[in-house]
Amino acid sequence: MFIQTRSIVIEKGNSDKVIEKFSAPGALEEMEGLIDISVTLNKKSRDNEEVLLLIRWESEEAWKNWEKSDAHIQGHRNSRGQEKPAFIISTTVNMYEVQKIKEGKAYRKQV
């Protein structure tokens, strides 16, 4: 399994705009090899909010296929030259290769 995270730090009170964007239907969900996308919110800071996307793929190859796909490339072309919204403070993207999954009791109940 391969996981991409995208941490978006946002000015307080604007997280709903980012959550809406990443919760809307899109081409990504139709991509072969995508397991799921979790859109999470951290409001603990007094100064800002953080939306963390956790995108799980079956493999690094599946993720690379998305990166090379026409839908992904066209999405970037469409947003080329546009400024990021002023309420976005920063964005950080990381990639992880899963080494081990330990299933908890709740998981075992679902199977």
Accessible surface in RSA format (square Angstrom, percent):
REM  Atomic radii and reference values for relative SASA: ProtOr
REM  Chains: A
REM  Algorithm: Lee & Richards
REM  Probe-radius: 1.40
REM  Slices: 20
REM RES _ NUM      All-atoms   Total-Side   Main-Chain    Non-polar    All polar
REM                ABS   REL    ABS   REL    ABS   REL    ABS   REL    ABS   REL
RES MET A   1    65.30  33.8  27.96  18.5  37.34  88.9  26.64  22.6  38.66  51.2
RES PHE A   2    10.80   5.4  10.80   6.7   0.00   0.0  10.80   6.5   0.00   0.0
RES ILE A   3    28.16  16.0  28.16  21.0   0.00   0.0  28.16  20.3   0.00   0.0
RES GLN A   4    12.63   7.1  12.63   9.2   0.00   0.0   0.00   0.0  12.63   9.6
RES THR A   5    17.48  12.4  17.48  17.7   0.00   0.0  12.33  16.6   5.15   7.8
RES ARG A   6    69.78  29.3  69.78  35.6   0.00   0.0   2.98   4.1  66.80  40.5
RES SER A   7    22.34  18.9  21.63  28.9   0.71   1.6  14.77  31.5   7.57  10.6
RES ILE A   8     6.18   3.5   6.18   4.6   0.00   0.0   6.18   4.4   0.00   0.0
RES VAL A   9    33.56  22.1  33.56  30.4   0.00   0.0  33.56  29.2   0.00   0.0
RES ILE A  10     0.00   0.0   0.00   0.0   0.00   0.0   0.00   0.0   0.00   0.0
RES GLU A  11    83.41  47.9  82.73  62.6   0.68   1.6  22.67  43.8  60.74  49.6
RES LYS A  12    90.59  44.2  72.31  44.4  18.28  43.5  65.36  58.8  25.23  26.9
RES GLY A  13    59.15  72.9   0.00   N/A  59.15  72.9  35.87  98.4  23.28  52.1
RES ASN A  14    22.05  15.2  22.05  21.3   0.00   0.0   0.00   0.0  22.05  21.3
RES SER A  15     7.54   6.4   7.36   9.8   0.18   0.4   0.00   0.0   7.54  10.6
RES ASP A  16    90.76  63.6  84.90  84.5   5.86  13.9  44.62 105.0  46.13  46.0
RES LYS A  17   104.34  50.9  92.25  56.6  12.10  28.8  68.01  61.2  36.34  38.7
RES VAL A  18     6.22   4.1   4.71   4.3   1.51   3.6   6.22   5.4   0.00   0.0
RES ILE A  19    49.63  28.2  49.63  37.0   0.00   0.0  49.63  35.7   0.00   0.0
RES GLU A  20   129.25  74.2 122.19  92.4   7.05  16.8  42.59  82.4  86.66  70.8
RES LYS A  21   146.14  71.3 125.96  77.3  20.17  48.0  86.94  78.3  59.20  63.1
RES PHE A  22    65.53  32.8  48.56  30.1  16.97  44.2  52.36  31.7  13.17  37.7
RES SER A  23    71.30  60.3  38.75  51.7  32.55  75.0  36.76  78.3  34.54  48.4
RES ALA A  24    54.09  49.7  38.23  59.0  15.87  36.1  44.14  62.2   9.96  26.4
RES PRO A  25   129.30  94.2 104.40  95.2  24.90  90.5 107.62  88.9  21.68 134.7
RES GLY A  26    39.23  48.4   0.00   N/A  39.23  48.4  32.80  90.0   6.42  14.4
RES ALA A  27    53.24  48.9  33.89  52.3  19.34  44.0  40.21  56.6  13.02  34.5
RES LEU A  28    32.20  17.9  31.11  22.3   1.08   2.7  31.11  21.9   1.08   2.9
RES GLU A  29    80.68  46.3  58.44  44.2  22.24  52.9  42.77  82.7  37.91  31.0
RES GLU A  30   148.70  85.4 118.94  90.0  29.76  70.9  50.82  98.3  97.88  79.9
RES MET A  31    42.19  21.8  32.99  21.8   9.20  21.9  20.82  17.7  21.37  28.3
RES GLU A  32   151.73  87.1 141.35 106.9  10.37  24.7  64.86 125.5  86.87  70.9
RES GLY A  33     9.42  11.6   0.00   N/A   9.42  11.6   3.27   9.0   6.15  13.8
RES LEU A  34    32.40  18.0   8.13   5.8  24.27  61.0   8.13   5.7  24.27  65.3
RES ILE A  35    70.97  40.4  41.93  31.2  29.03  70.0  46.49  33.5  24.48  66.4
RES ASP A  36    53.63  37.6  48.07  47.8   5.56  13.1  29.92  70.4  23.71  23.6
RES ILE A  37    49.64  28.2  21.88  16.3  27.76  66.9  21.88  15.8  27.76  75.3
RES SER A  38    43.84  37.0  38.61  51.5   5.23  12.0  16.92  36.0  26.92  37.7
RES VAL A  39    46.80  30.8  15.29  13.8  31.51  75.9  15.29  13.3  31.51  85.5
RES THR A  40    61.10  43.5  55.57  56.3   5.53  13.2  57.05  76.6   4.05   6.1
RES LEU A  41    70.93  39.5  36.35  26.0  34.59  86.9  37.49  26.3  33.44  90.0
RES ASN A  42    66.50  45.9  59.93  57.9   6.57  15.8  21.81  52.5  44.69  43.2
RES LYS A  43   122.88  59.9 106.02  65.1  16.86  40.1  49.92  44.9  72.96  77.7
RES LYS A  44   189.90  92.6 157.31  96.5  32.60  77.6 107.59  96.8  82.32  87.7
RES SER A  45    45.85  38.7  32.99  44.0  12.87  29.6  34.51  73.5  11.35  15.9
RES ARG A  46   222.24  93.3 196.65 100.2  25.59  60.9  72.56  99.2 149.68  90.7
RES ASP A  47   117.16  82.1  95.81  95.4  21.36  50.5  27.43  64.6  89.73  89.5
RES ASN A  48    37.90  26.1  37.80  36.5   0.10   0.2   0.16   0.4  37.74  36.5
RES GLU A  49     7.49   4.3   6.89   5.2   0.60   1.4   0.60   1.2   6.89   5.6
RES GLU A  50    45.72  26.2  45.30  34.3   0.42   1.0  10.52  20.3  35.20  28.7
RES VAL A  51     0.00   0.0   0.00   0.0   0.00   0.0   0.00   0.0   0.00   0.0
RES LEU A  52    62.48  34.8  62.48  44.7   0.00   0.0  62.48  43.9   0.00   0.0
RES LEU A  53     1.00   0.6   1.00   0.7   0.00   0.0   1.00   0.7   0.00   0.0
RES LEU A  54    58.16  32.4  58.02  41.5   0.14   0.4  58.02  40.7   0.14   0.4
RES ILE A  55    12.39   7.0  12.39   9.2   0.00   0.0  12.39   8.9   0.00   0.0
RES ARG A  56    68.47  28.7  68.47  34.9   0.00   0.0   9.75  13.3  58.72  35.6
RES TRP A  57     0.98   0.4   0.98   0.5   0.00   0.0   0.98   0.5   0.00   0.0
RES GLU A  58   114.18  65.6  97.47  73.7  16.70  39.8  27.50  53.2  86.68  70.8
RES SER A  59    45.07  38.1  41.66  55.6   3.41   7.9  36.23  77.1   8.84  12.4
RES GLU A  60    70.32  40.4  65.45  49.5   4.87  11.6  15.79  30.5  54.53  44.5
RES GLU A  61   123.45  70.9 118.97  90.0   4.48  10.7  38.59  74.7  84.85  69.3
RES ALA A  62     9.54   8.8   6.79  10.5   2.75   6.3   9.15  12.9   0.38   1.0
RES TRP A  63    36.90  14.8  36.90  17.9   0.00   0.0  36.90  19.7   0.00   0.0
RES LYS A  64    98.24  47.9  97.99  60.1   0.24   0.6  47.61  42.9  50.62  53.9
RES ASN A  65    60.12  41.5  56.48  54.6   3.64   8.8  11.23  27.0  48.89  47.3
RES TRP A  66    29.76  11.9  29.76  14.4   0.00   0.0  20.80  11.1   8.96  14.5
RES GLU A  67    59.21  34.0  50.37  38.1   8.84  21.1  15.40  29.8  43.81  35.8
RES LYS A  68   141.90  69.2 125.06  76.7  16.84  40.1  80.13  72.1  61.77  65.8
RES SER A  69    22.47  19.0  13.04  17.4   9.43  21.7  22.47  47.8   0.00   0.0
RES ASP A  70   125.69  88.0 116.87 116.3   8.82  20.9  39.44  92.8  86.25  86.0
RES ALA A  71    47.85  44.0  26.88  41.5  20.97  47.7  35.91  50.6  11.94  31.6
RES HIS A  72    30.29  16.6  27.56  19.2   2.73   7.0  19.60  20.2  10.69  12.4
RES ILE A  73    65.79  37.4  63.86  47.6   1.93   4.7  65.58  47.2   0.20   0.6
RES GLN A  74    83.00  46.4  82.88  60.6   0.12   0.3  37.55  79.9  45.45  34.5
RES GLY A  75    38.15  47.0   0.00   N/A  38.15  47.0  30.53  83.8   7.62  17.1
RES HIS A  76   107.53  58.8 103.01  71.6   4.52  11.6  71.87  74.1  35.66  41.5
RES ARG A  77   131.54  55.2 117.17  59.7  14.37  34.2  28.05  38.3 103.49  62.7
RES ASN A  78    98.28  67.8  77.14  74.5  21.13  50.9  31.36  75.5  66.92  64.7
RES SER A  79    54.84  46.3  48.33  64.5   6.52  15.0  33.59  71.5  21.25  29.8
RES ARG A  80   177.85  74.7 151.23  77.1  26.61  63.4  72.39  98.9 105.46  63.9
RES GLY A  81    80.15  98.8   0.00   N/A  80.15  98.8  42.80 117.5  37.34  83.6
RES GLN A  82   129.61  72.5 101.54  74.2  28.07  66.8  38.81  82.6  90.80  68.9
RES GLU A  83   166.70  95.7 138.02 104.4  28.68  68.3  56.77 109.8 109.93  89.8
RES LYS A  84   125.48  61.2 104.42  64.1  21.06  50.1  84.85  76.4  40.63  43.3
RES PRO A  85    61.85  45.1  50.90  46.4  10.96  39.8  61.85  51.1   0.00   0.0
RES ALA A  86    98.78  90.8  69.19 106.8  29.58  67.3  79.83 112.4  18.94  50.2
RES PHE A  87    36.52  18.3  35.60  22.0   0.92   2.4  35.83  21.7   0.69   2.0
RES ILE A  88    28.51  16.2  23.72  17.7   4.79  11.5  23.72  17.1   4.79  13.0
RES ILE A  89    86.96  49.5  65.61  48.9  21.35  51.4  70.88  51.0  16.08  43.6
RES SER A  90    46.26  39.1  42.80  57.1   3.46   8.0  34.66  73.8  11.61  16.3
RES THR A  91    67.13  47.7  35.52  36.0  31.61  75.3  25.35  34.1  41.78  63.2
RES THR A  92    69.75  49.6  65.47  66.4   4.29  10.2  42.85  57.6  26.90  40.7
RES VAL A  93    61.05  40.2  35.94  32.5  25.10  60.5  35.94  31.2  25.10  68.1
RES ASN A  94    63.52  43.8  60.08  58.1   3.44   8.3   6.37  15.3  57.15  55.2
RES MET A  95    73.83  38.2  47.73  31.6  26.10  62.1  47.86  40.7  25.97  34.4
RES TYR A  96   112.56  52.6 107.88  61.4   4.68  12.2  83.28  62.6  29.27  36.1
RES GLU A  97   115.41  66.3  98.40  74.4  17.01  40.5  32.47  62.8  82.95  67.7
RES VAL A  98    40.13  26.4  18.73  17.0  21.40  51.6  24.31  21.1  15.82  42.9
RES GLN A  99   147.69  82.6 110.22  80.6  37.47  89.2  61.37 130.6  86.32  65.5
RES LYS A 100   158.37  77.3 130.35  80.0  28.02  66.7  84.90  76.4  73.46  78.2
RES ILE A 101    92.91  52.9  73.26  54.6  19.65  47.4  76.50  55.1  16.41  44.5
RES LYS A 102   177.35  86.5 145.87  89.5  31.48  75.0  92.45  83.2  84.90  90.4
RES GLU A 103    89.39  51.3  69.09  52.3  20.30  48.3  15.62  30.2  73.77  60.2
RES GLY A 104    41.96  51.7   0.00   N/A  41.96  51.7  36.17  99.3   5.79  13.0
RES LYS A 105   147.31  71.9 140.61  86.3   6.71  16.0  83.42  75.1  63.90  68.1
RES ALA A 106    72.78  66.9  65.56 101.2   7.23  16.4  67.84  95.5   4.94  13.1
RES TYR A 107   105.32  49.2 100.60  57.2   4.72  12.3  65.54  49.3  39.78  49.0
RES ARG A 108   141.10  59.2 124.61  63.5  16.49  39.3  59.09  80.8  82.01  49.7
RES LYS A 109   159.00  77.6 124.90  76.6  34.10  81.2  79.03  71.1  79.97  85.2
RES GLN A 110   149.25  83.5 110.60  80.8  38.65  92.0  42.84  91.2 106.40  80.7
RES VAL A 111   138.35  91.0  82.47  74.7  55.88 134.7 105.36  91.5  33.00  89.5
END  Absolute sums over single chains surface
CHAIN  1 A     8278.2       6681.4       1596.9       4314.0       3964.3
END  Absolute sums over all chains
TOTAL          8278.2       6681.4       1596.9       4314.0       3964.3
